Amino acid sequence: MTSPAILAFNAGSSNLKFGVFAVDGNATLSRPLYRGLVDYCFGKLHLAVTDGDGRQVIDVTVESGPERELVAREMLSRASAWIAEHTRGLKLVGAGHRVVHGGQGFEASTRVDDRLMNALEKLMPLDPPGLAQCVDAIRAMESATPGLPQVACFDSAFYRTGPPVSHAVGLPREIFDAGLEGYGFHGLSYESIAHALPALLEGEAEGRIVVAHLGNESSMCAMKQRQHIANTADFSALEGLPMGTRCGTLDPGALLYLMSERGMDLREIVQLLYHQSGLLGVSGVSSDVRELLQSSSPEAAEAMEFFVYRVGRELGSLTAALQGLDALVFTGGIGEHAASVRAAVCREAGWLGITLDEAANLQHGPRISTPQSLVSAWVIPTNEEFIIARHALEVLRDGIVDFS
């Protein structure tokens, strides 16, 4: 008899992660069976998969072109093909997908159907590349595994517990009522960290914590009692920190200038803000921190200095929203792996009472602050795939799927 399992799909802007999890006889999530990553760096596409015991199953690197859309499609193609081939001995009961948000109409995780897909298409202007990635991932899995039930798990759900003022925008109310509000991003990652905090921080887990999800897409979130209080990425994935190719917070007057003085139209501005700005725009070298840290270019160094400066500014803002700080947590691709970036951020945050343990930081934690540090600092890997699988299972358990 084949074993039931559920798939979690997490399509990001620079990589694609997936996980396959066993489902036990009580229709609850059990151990991971596979964890996969398709990554793009230095002009190459890398597929790596490990089994539930951490043993390498496949590790393949191939040359790839720089065209962003083609790279994203190749990631999807390789991941979905591997999944379809290597899960034949399992009874896949469903797939969960990270979806950046579903506007005001969808908050809780939802079974994918025509109504949802039509709604996501209409919401596309709110986050053109982010929602497009999510829709493409759903369609890729639909093609690779026809008939498999799929569930959309929304990043924005984590932020619904926050105070109403955290969703407000300074525009006329009818515009807010029409859907222009603060949704928040990386909510599944922050939910994962909130789930992991008690085991590491013990009593401090319920305190005032800022989580820095730093990666090609970056944001930061302030939480208290492991619930959202404030965040940096609000209405769109352009706000807050500068990212790989996205600008981060920008004076809206700059857009008026670009339109009036440089004659840029909507298409050109979208291309500029989403694909030509951020670390790539400032450095002129790369959007990838791994490449920037290895570069001898002064512009690359300037881009990293800019990034650390903005993380420090946002940390101060979120600390104010919390009225103090007990712990700082790093997660995401940069947050988990770039020790030099963490060190720079902690040095800049010395005024808060953070004292870095240099040796622990080079070992990637989990605790990277000294025992004497007034504010503790941590590295906690995010596990969005587990959260996605758990939410998807909750939806599918409700009479949709037979787990026997």
C-alpha positions as CSV (number, residue, x, y, z in Angstrom):
1,M,0.0,0.0,0.0
2,T,1.4,3.4,-0.9
3,S,1.9,6.0,1.8
4,P,0.0,9.3,1.8
5,A,2.1,12.4,1.4
6,I,1.6,16.1,0.8
7,L,3.7,18.5,-1.3
8,A,4.6,22.1,-0.4
9,F,5.7,24.5,-3.1
10,N,7.4,27.8,-2.4
11,A,8.2,29.8,-5.5
12,G,10.3,32.9,-4.8
13,S,11.9,35.6,-7.0
14,S,15.4,34.0,-7.0
15,N,14.8,30.4,-6.1
16,L,12.2,27.7,-5.7
17,K,11.8,25.4,-2.7
18,F,9.7,22.4,-2.2
19,G,9.1,19.8,0.4
20,V,7.3,16.4,0.5
21,F,5.9,15.4,3.8
22,A,4.5,12.1,5.0
23,V,0.9,12.1,6.4
24,D,0.2,9.7,9.2
25,G,-2.9,7.5,9.9
26,N,-4.6,10.4,11.8
27,A,-4.3,12.6,8.7
28,T,-1.7,14.8,10.4
29,L,1.7,16.0,9.1
30,S,4.5,13.7,9.9
31,R,8.2,13.6,8.9
32,P,9.7,15.2,5.8
33,L,10.5,12.8,3.0
34,Y,12.2,15.2,0.6
35,R,13.4,18.8,0.6
36,G,14.4,20.5,-2.6
37,L,15.8,23.8,-3.8
38,V,16.2,25.2,-7.3
39,D,18.6,28.2,-7.1
40,Y,20.1,30.6,-9.7
41,C,23.5,32.2,-9.1
42,F,26.6,33.1,-11.1
43,G,24.6,32.3,-14.3
44,K,23.9,28.7,-13.3
45,L,20.8,26.8,-12.3
46,H,21.3,24.4,-9.4
47,L,18.9,21.7,-8.3
48,A,19.5,20.0,-5.0
49,V,17.3,17.5,-3.1
50,T,17.9,15.8,0.2
51,D,15.8,13.0,1.8
52,G,14.2,13.1,5.2
53,D,17.5,12.1,6.9
54,G,19.5,14.9,5.1
55,R,21.2,12.6,2.6
56,Q,21.8,14.0,-0.8
57,V,19.4,12.6,-3.5
58,I,20.4,14.8,-6.4
59,D,22.8,17.8,-6.9
60,V,22.9,19.1,-10.4
61,T,24.2,22.4,-11.8
62,V,23.5,23.5,-15.4
63,E,24.3,26.7,-17.4
64,S,21.4,29.1,-17.7
65,G,20.8,32.3,-19.5
66,P,20.2,35.6,-17.7
67,E,16.6,36.2,-18.9
68,R,14.6,36.4,-15.7
69,E,11.3,34.9,-17.0
70,L,13.1,32.0,-18.7
71,V,15.1,31.2,-15.6
72,A,11.9,31.2,-13.5
73,R,10.2,28.9,-16.0
74,E,13.2,26.5,-16.0
75,M,13.1,26.4,-12.2
76,L,9.4,25.4,-12.3
77,S,10.0,22.9,-15.0
78,R,12.9,21.2,-13.3
79,A,11.2,21.1,-9.9
80,S,7.8,19.9,-11.1
81,A,9.4,17.2,-13.4
82,W,11.5,15.9,-10.5
83,I,8.5,15.8,-8.2
84,A,6.3,14.0,-10.7
85,E,9.1,11.4,-11.3
86,H,10.1,10.7,-7.7
87,T,6.8,10.7,-5.9
88,R,5.2,7.8,-8.0
89,G,5.7,5.4,-5.1
90,L,3.7,7.8,-2.8
91,K,0.1,8.6,-2.6
92,L,0.2,12.4,-3.1
93,V,-3.0,13.7,-1.5
94,G,-2.4,17.4,-2.4
95,A,-0.1,20.3,-2.9
96,G,0.1,23.6,-1.0
97,H,1.5,26.8,-2.6
98,R,2.8,30.0,-1.1
99,V,0.7,32.8,-2.6
100,V,1.8,36.3,-1.7
101,H,-1.7,37.5,-1.0
102,G,-5.3,37.2,-2.2
103,G,-6.4,40.8,-1.7
104,Q,-9.3,41.5,0.6
105,G,-11.3,38.5,-0.7
106,F,-9.0,35.7,0.4
107,E,-7.2,35.4,3.7
108,A,-7.4,31.8,5.1
109,S,-5.8,29.0,3.1
110,T,-8.2,28.0,0.2
111,R,-8.6,25.2,-2.2
112,V,-7.5,26.2,-5.7
113,D,-10.4,26.5,-8.2
114,D,-11.4,28.6,-11.2
115,R,-12.8,31.3,-8.9
116,L,-9.5,31.7,-7.0
117,M,-7.4,31.7,-10.2
118,N,-9.6,34.3,-11.8
119,A,-9.3,36.4,-8.6
120,L,-5.5,36.1,-8.6
121,E,-5.4,37.2,-12.2
122,K,-7.4,40.4,-11.3
123,L,-5.1,41.1,-8.4
124,M,-1.9,40.8,-10.6
125,P,-1.4,44.7,-10.7
126,L,-0.9,44.6,-6.9
127,D,2.3,42.5,-7.2
128,P,3.0,41.6,-10.9
129,P,6.0,39.4,-10.5
130,G,5.1,37.9,-7.1
131,L,1.6,36.8,-8.0
132,A,2.7,35.7,-11.5
133,Q,5.3,33.3,-9.9
134,C,2.5,31.9,-7.7
135,V,0.1,31.4,-10.5
136,D,2.8,29.8,-12.7
137,A,3.7,27.4,-9.9
138,I,0.1,26.3,-9.5
139,R,-0.2,25.7,-13.2
140,A,3.1,23.9,-13.5
141,M,2.0,21.4,-10.8
142,E,-1.4,21.1,-12.4
143,S,0.3,20.1,-15.6
144,A,2.8,17.7,-13.9
145,T,0.3,16.0,-11.6
146,P,-3.2,16.3,-13.2
147,G,-6.1,16.1,-10.8
148,L,-4.0,16.6,-7.7
149,P,-5.9,18.9,-5.3
150,Q,-4.1,22.2,-4.7
151,V,-4.3,24.7,-1.9
152,A,-3.3,28.4,-1.9
153,C,-1.6,29.4,1.4
154,F,-1.5,33.2,1.7
155,D,1.5,35.1,3.1
156,S,-0.9,37.9,4.2
157,A,-2.8,35.7,6.6
158,F,-0.2,36.1,9.4
159,Y,-0.8,39.9,9.4
160,R,-4.5,39.7,10.1
161,T,-3.8,39.5,13.8
162,G,-2.1,42.9,13.8
163,P,-3.7,46.2,15.0
164,P,-5.9,47.8,12.4
165,V,-3.6,50.8,12.2
166,S,-0.9,48.5,10.8
167,H,-3.0,48.0,7.6
168,A,-4.0,51.7,7.2
169,V,-2.7,53.9,4.3
170,G,-2.8,57.7,4.1
171,L,-5.1,57.9,1.2
172,P,-8.9,58.6,0.9
173,R,-10.9,55.9,2.5
174,E,-12.7,54.8,-0.6
175,I,-9.3,53.8,-2.1
176,F,-8.6,51.7,1.0
177,D,-12.0,50.1,0.8
178,A,-11.3,49.2,-2.8
179,G,-8.3,47.1,-1.8
180,L,-5.3,49.4,-1.4
181,E,-4.2,48.5,2.1
182,G,-1.2,47.0,3.9
183,Y,-1.1,43.3,3.3
184,G,2.4,42.3,4.4
185,F,4.8,39.8,2.9
186,H,6.7,36.7,4.1
187,G,4.0,35.9,6.5
188,L,4.5,32.2,6.1
189,S,8.1,32.6,7.0
190,Y,7.2,34.7,10.1
191,E,4.7,32.1,11.1
192,S,7.4,29.5,10.9
193,I,9.7,31.5,13.1
194,A,6.9,32.2,15.6
195,H,6.4,28.4,15.7
196,A,10.1,27.8,16.4
197,L,10.7,30.5,19.0
198,P,9.7,28.7,22.2
199,A,12.1,25.9,21.7
200,L,15.1,28.3,21.4
201,L,14.2,31.5,23.3
202,E,12.0,29.8,26.0
203,G,10.3,32.6,28.1
204,E,11.7,35.3,25.9
205,A,9.7,33.9,22.9
206,E,6.6,35.8,24.0
207,G,8.5,39.1,24.2
208,R,9.3,41.9,21.8
209,I,11.0,40.4,18.8
210,V,12.1,41.7,15.4
211,V,12.5,39.0,12.7
212,A,14.6,40.0,9.7
213,H,13.8,37.9,6.6
214,L,16.7,38.9,4.5
215,G,17.0,37.4,0.9
216,N,16.6,38.4,-2.7
217,E,13.2,39.5,-1.4
218,S,13.6,41.1,2.1
219,S,11.3,42.3,4.8
220,M,11.2,42.7,8.6
221,C,8.5,42.0,11.1
222,A,7.9,43.1,14.7
223,M,6.0,40.6,16.8
224,K,4.9,40.4,20.4
225,Q,3.5,37.2,22.0
226,R,4.5,35.7,18.6
227,Q,1.9,37.8,16.8
228,H,2.3,40.6,14.2
229,I,2.6,44.2,15.5
230,A,4.3,46.0,12.5
231,N,6.2,45.2,9.3
232,T,8.2,46.8,6.6
233,A,6.7,45.4,3.4
234,D,3.1,46.7,3.3
235,F,0.9,47.1,0.2
236,S,3.4,45.9,-2.4
237,A,6.6,43.9,-2.4
238,L,8.4,47.1,-3.4
239,E,8.2,48.7,0.0
240,G,10.6,48.5,2.9
241,L,14.2,47.2,2.5
242,P,16.0,47.4,-0.8
243,M,16.1,43.9,-2.4
244,G,17.8,42.1,-5.1
245,T,16.2,44.0,-8.0
246,R,13.5,46.0,-6.2
247,C,13.9,49.5,-4.9
248,G,12.5,49.3,-1.4
249,T,10.8,52.4,0.1
250,L,10.9,55.3,-2.4
251,D,9.4,58.8,-2.2
252,P,6.3,58.7,-4.4
253,G,7.4,62.1,-5.7
254,A,10.3,60.3,-7.4
255,L,7.7,58.5,-9.6
256,L,6.0,61.7,-10.5
257,Y,9.4,63.1,-11.5
258,L,10.2,60.0,-13.7
259,M,6.9,60.4,-15.5
260,S,6.9,64.2,-15.9
261,E,10.6,64.8,-16.5
262,R,11.8,61.6,-18.1
263,G,8.6,60.6,-19.9
264,M,8.5,57.1,-18.4
265,D,5.2,55.2,-18.9
266,L,3.7,52.6,-16.6
267,R,5.5,49.6,-18.3
268,E,8.9,51.3,-18.0
269,I,8.3,52.2,-14.3
270,V,7.2,48.7,-13.4
271,Q,10.4,47.3,-15.1
272,L,12.6,49.9,-13.3
273,L,11.1,49.4,-9.8
274,Y,10.8,45.6,-9.9
275,H,13.7,44.4,-12.1
276,Q,16.4,47.1,-12.4
277,S,16.7,48.6,-8.9
278,G,17.7,47.5,-5.4
279,L,21.1,45.9,-5.0
280,L,21.4,45.4,-8.8
281,G,20.7,49.0,-9.5
282,V,23.0,50.5,-6.9
283,S,25.9,48.1,-7.6
284,G,25.6,47.7,-11.3
285,V,27.1,44.3,-10.7
286,S,24.5,41.8,-9.5
287,S,21.3,41.3,-7.5
288,D,22.8,38.4,-5.6
289,V,24.6,39.1,-2.3
290,R,26.9,36.2,-2.8
291,E,28.3,37.8,-5.9
292,L,28.4,41.3,-4.3
293,L,30.4,40.1,-1.3
294,Q,33.0,38.5,-3.6
295,S,33.2,41.5,-5.9
296,S,36.1,44.0,-5.7
297,S,33.9,46.7,-7.2
298,P,33.4,49.8,-4.9
299,E,29.8,50.0,-6.2
300,A,29.2,46.5,-4.9
301,A,30.5,47.5,-1.5
302,E,28.3,50.6,-1.6
303,A,25.3,48.5,-2.3
304,M,25.9,46.3,0.7
305,E,26.5,49.3,2.9
306,F,23.2,50.8,1.7
307,F,21.4,47.5,2.5
308,V,22.8,47.2,6.0
309,Y,22.0,50.9,6.6
310,R,18.4,50.4,5.6
311,V,18.1,47.2,7.8
312,G,19.3,49.3,10.7
313,R,16.9,52.1,10.1
314,E,14.0,49.7,9.8
315,L,15.1,47.9,13.0
316,G,14.9,51.2,14.8
317,S,11.4,51.8,13.5
318,L,10.1,48.4,14.4
319,T,11.7,48.7,17.9
320,A,9.7,51.9,18.4
321,A,6.5,50.1,17.4
322,L,7.3,47.4,20.0
323,Q,8.4,50.1,22.6
324,G,11.6,48.1,23.1
325,L,13.4,45.0,22.0
326,D,14.2,41.7,23.6
327,A,15.5,39.7,20.6
328,L,16.6,40.0,17.0
329,V,16.2,37.0,14.7
330,F,17.8,36.6,11.3
331,T,16.3,34.3,8.7
332,G,16.0,33.9,4.9
333,G,18.8,33.2,2.4
334,I,21.0,36.2,3.4
335,G,19.9,36.1,7.1
336,E,20.8,32.4,7.5
337,H,24.0,32.3,5.5
338,A,25.7,35.7,5.2
339,A,27.7,36.0,8.5
340,S,29.3,39.3,7.4
341,V,25.9,40.9,6.8
342,R,24.6,39.8,10.2
343,A,27.8,41.1,11.8
344,A,27.4,44.5,10.2
345,V,23.7,44.7,11.2
346,C,24.5,43.8,14.8
347,R,27.4,46.3,15.0
348,E,25.0,49.0,13.7
349,A,22.5,47.9,16.3
350,G,25.0,48.2,19.2
351,W,23.0,51.1,20.5
352,L,20.2,48.7,21.3
353,G,22.5,46.6,23.5
354,I,23.3,43.9,21.0
355,T,26.8,42.4,21.5
356,L,27.8,40.0,18.8
357,D,29.5,36.7,19.6
358,E,31.9,36.6,16.5
359,A,32.7,32.9,16.7
360,A,29.0,31.9,17.1
361,N,28.1,34.1,14.2
362,L,30.7,32.4,11.9
363,Q,29.1,29.1,12.9
364,H,25.6,30.5,12.0
365,G,24.3,30.3,15.5
366,P,21.6,29.6,16.6
367,R,22.5,32.2,19.2
368,I,25.0,34.8,17.9
369,S,25.0,37.3,20.8
370,T,27.1,37.0,23.9
371,P,25.5,36.1,27.3
372,Q,26.0,39.7,28.4
373,S,24.1,41.1,25.4
374,L,21.1,43.2,26.6
375,V,19.2,42.1,23.4
376,S,19.8,38.6,22.2
377,A,20.5,37.8,18.5
378,W,19.7,34.6,16.7
379,V,19.8,32.7,13.4
380,I,16.7,30.6,12.9
381,P,16.2,28.9,9.5
382,T,12.7,29.5,8.2
383,N,10.7,26.5,7.2
384,E,7.9,27.9,5.1
385,E,7.4,24.5,3.4
386,F,6.3,22.9,6.7
387,I,3.8,25.8,7.3
388,I,2.5,25.5,3.8
389,A,2.0,21.7,4.1
390,R,0.3,22.1,7.5
391,H,-2.2,24.7,6.2
392,A,-2.8,22.7,3.0
393,L,-3.5,19.5,5.1
394,E,-6.0,21.4,7.2
395,V,-8.0,22.4,4.1
396,L,-7.8,19.0,2.5
397,R,-8.8,17.2,5.7
398,D,-12.1,18.9,5.6
399,G,-13.8,16.1,3.6
400,I,-11.9,16.8,0.4
401,V,-9.4,14.0,0.4
402,D,-9.4,10.4,1.5
403,F,-6.3,9.8,3.6
404,S,-6.8,6.0,4.1
